[in-house]
Amino acid sequence: MKKLWMQAGGMSLYRPEDHVVGQVCQVDRKICVPILKILDDQLPMNASLIVVAKKPQRGATKTRLCPPFTPETAAQFYGCLMRDTLALAVKLRGVDLTLAYTPAWAMDYFHNLVPDGFRLIPQSGADLGERLANALEHHLQQGYRKAVIMNSDGPTLPLAYLKKAFAELDHVDVTLGMGHDGGYYLIGLKQHYPELFQNIAWSTERVIPQTLEICRRLKLKVHPLPEWYDVDVAADLKRLRRDLNENPAAAPHTHAFLQQIAEL
């Protein structure tokens, strides 16, 4: 495996001596980003899956799970959710994989974390809406015909839902993963619509209704995916424990972590 810089328009060999943690190279306003990718002769895929993630930090990650967790165990727990979500993404065939991470200085952490085949790009934007919009726009501008962006804290999401998010884009403008709490766990596009990410009450139950209203106003056809959950509060954790007791293989890192802390 070799490490590369990717920028719009081509690739160049990445040299370790060029690497500066947290630094992003700007060339004609095109972002150069580090990539983990096995070199082969295949042409780029027509579809891209983007997973958004943040570096787990004590006191700043999954704070709504404290209690029952401590700030330290909440951060560790999210790290397990993220690892299992990335493992889920790898099972999806026929798409390129990207991890959009924050903060920018955490590149080394994610570089050592992601499975083979993942690109890394830093998130950019003042709020969640801008970060989602910028990541999707970047990939669609690269020439991908379909781009789906998803969260990193719902690792038990059925793989079939991810497949459907891409397949339905052959027939509609937007695919939307309906979250149990009024938000969405993914959104898929084949053309960039910045309005979808503007004036949204993020992290509230109004996200889906507001997004659907914008789609209606723009006359966009939407395919809603089945409802699923991410893990934000104690009720979500209870559901996750129940699901993993029935199927530990759905999120093995998370299951092992929950088993470990239960024994303390």
N, C-alpha and C positions, 0 to 999 in steps of 0.2 A: 504494500500500500504506500502511496505517496500523498503528500499534502500539497494542495494547490491553492492559489488565489483564483477566485472567479470574479469576473466583471462582465458587464454586458459587452458582448462582442468577442469574447475569447477567454483563453486561459493562459497562465504562465506558471512556470515552476515556482513553488513556494520555497524560499530558502530560510532555514532556521534563524540565520543572522538578521533577517529582515523583520522578524516577528517582534512586535511590542505589545504587551498585554493591554487590552482595552483600547488600542488605537485602531481606527478605521481609516483606510486610505481613500481619499476622495479624488476621482479622476473625472473631470468634466461632469461633476455632480452625479456620477455613477458610483455606487458603493462597491468597493472591492471587499470580499468577505472570504474568510478561511473556509476550506471545505475538507471534510473527510469523505473520500470517495475511492473505490477501487477502480483503477484505470482499466478500461476495456475499449472495444471498438464500437460499442453501441451508440446510436444517436440519442440525444436527449429525449426523455419521455414527453408526452403531450400534456401530462397532468402532474400537478404538484400538491403534496400534502404538507402543510405547515403546522407544526406544533409550537404553541407559545408557552414559554416557561420562564420562571425567575429563580435566581439562586436562593435556596433555602437559607433563611437567616433567623436566628433566635429573636423572638419578640416582634418580628415583622412578617412572619409567614403563618398562615392558618390560625390567626389569633382568635377567631370565633370558635375554635375548638379548645380554647383554654378557659375554664376546664372543659372536658376531663383531662386534657393533656397539659403538661407544663410547656412554657415557650420553647424549651429545648426539644422536647419530644414532638411537639407540633411541627417544628422545622424538619426533624428527622422523618416524620411521617410523610410530609409532603415530598421529600426526596424519594421515598419509596413509591408514592403515587406516580411521580414523574418517570421513574425508571420503568415501571410497568406500562405506562402509557406509551413510552417510546418503543418498548417491546411489542406492544399491540400494533403500532404504526408499521413496524418492519414486516409484519405479516401481510400487509397490503401489497399486492403485486401490481406491477405496471405503472407505478407512479414514482416520481422523484420525491425525496424526503428532505425537509428542512426543519431545523430547530431555530426559532426566533427567540432569542434570549435577552434577559435583562438582569442586572445592570451591565453596561458595556464592559466594565473592568473584569467581569466574571468569565471572560472567554476561556481562560485556561481550565477553569472548573468544568465547563460544559464540553470542552475539547476532550477531556479525559472521561467524560460520562457517556457521550452519545454512542450508540452502536455504529458499526461500520455502515457506510452508505448515506449517512446524514451530512447535509451541509449545515453550516452555522452562519447565522446572520444576527447582528444586534438589532433589537427593537429600536424604533425611533418614533418620537411623537410625544406630545404633552400629556395625553391621556389615553385610556384604553382604546377609544374609538380611532384616534389617529394612529396608534400602533397597529391595530388590525388593518386599517385602510392602507397604510404604507407598506406593510408586508405583502398584502394581496396585490397591490398595484405593482410592486417590484417584480413579483413573479409573472404577472400577466404581461408586463412590459418585456420580460425575457422571452416571450413567445409561447408560454404555456396556454393551451386552449381551455384548461380547467384548473382552478386553484381552490383548494379547500383549506380552511384554517380552523384549528380545534384547540381546546384547552388541554391542560396536562394534569388534571386532577380527577379524571373519571375513567380509571383504567379498566373497569369492567364493561365498558361500552362494547356491545356486540360488533364483531368485525363486519357483519352483514350491513350494519348501519353505515359504516364508513364506505363500503363498496357502493351502497345505494346513493350516497352523497355525490359520488362521481358519475354513476350511471345515469341518474336522473337529469344531470346537466345536459344530456343529449336532447332533452325534451322541454326543459324549463330554463328560466334565467337565473334562478336562485334556489339552492337547497338549504334548508334550515333545520338544524337539530334542536328539537323542542326540549328545553330543560324543564325539570320538574318545579323549578322555583320562579319561572317567568323569564329567565334568561335563555340563551341558547348555548349549546355545547360545541356547535360548529356552524359555519356558514360557508357555502360554496358558490363560486361565481365563475363565469366565463368572460365577463367584461366588467371593468371597474366602474362602480357607481359610488363615488365618495359620499353622496347624500345618505347612504345606508348607515353611515357611521357618525353622522353629525346630529347634534341635539338629541342624543339618546341618554336616558337616565340610567347609566350603567350601574350594575350590581343591585338593581331593583326588579320587582315583578313587572315593571312596565317595558322592559327591553323588547320582548317579543311583540306585544301589541304595537309599540312605536315603530318597530322595524317593518311589520306587516303593513302598517299604514303608509309608510314611505314607499314600499313596493307597490301598493295600490295606486298611489299618486303617480309613480313613474311608469305604471302599466307593466310591471314586471310579473311574470308568471313564477309562482313559488311552489316548490314541493316540500311539504313539511315531513321531516323524518320522525320516527316514533320517539316518544318521550323517554329521556334517560336522566341520570343524575350525576352531578359531581359531588365532592365531599367537602362541604363548607361548615356545617353545623352538626351538633350532637345527633340529631335525627338521621342525618345522612350517614354518619359513622355507624350507627346502629344497623342501618340497612346494608351497609358495606360488610360489616361483620357477618351478618346473616348470609349474604350472597357468597362470601368467601368460605364460610363453613361448609356450604354446599358444593362449591367449586373453587378450591384453593388455587388451581392452575390459572384461573382468570387473572390473577394479580399476585404472583408468587412472592415478590419482594414485600409487598404490603401485607400479605397474609403472614409471612414469617415475622415481620416487625410487630404486628398485633399480637401474635402468639408470644413473642418474647416479652413484651411489656405486661402482658396478662400474668406472667409468671413472677413478676417483680413484687 
